[in-house]
Amino acid sequence: MHNPFRSLKYLPWPLLLLSAGLTVLVATAIDILLRVAVSMLPVLAGLLLSSPLIPMILTIAVPFGVGALAIFLTRQFFHQIPLRADTIWALVGCVSLILLGKNWLPMIPALFLRGFGLTTILMVAVGCFTASRRYWR
């Protein structure tokens, strides 16, 4: 009988964690820059806070973008990671783990990339698999 978890021990876990860490670092830097931009430009803050629909859209769009960013950075900087379905699932897990660790650190400011939950994990997975559609096997 085939064991689906057998391939997990052969994945490049250190590289996947590095890629996830770089992804969350870049996403956090973008989030901090957007926070500074919102504080300096009150017009932008008014635009973002004027409609109740925009925060709901951003709750879905930001983790989706983090997932797509994870695939982009992995493809650009971590050529040793073969992008297949199992490594993409492992990358989703690593990004979720790093986001959970970031969530436990209160000194890291967050505007759009905040909160860790089921929606975040699902949208990171959707973003990863949408951005890596040609690597599915």
Secondary structure as UniProt FT lines:
FT   TURN            4..5
FT   HELIX           6..10
FT   HELIX           13..40
FT   HELIX           42..50
FT   HELIX           53..77
FT   TURN            79..80
FT   HELIX           85..104
FT   TURN            106..107
FT   HELIX           118..131
FT   HELIX           133..135
//
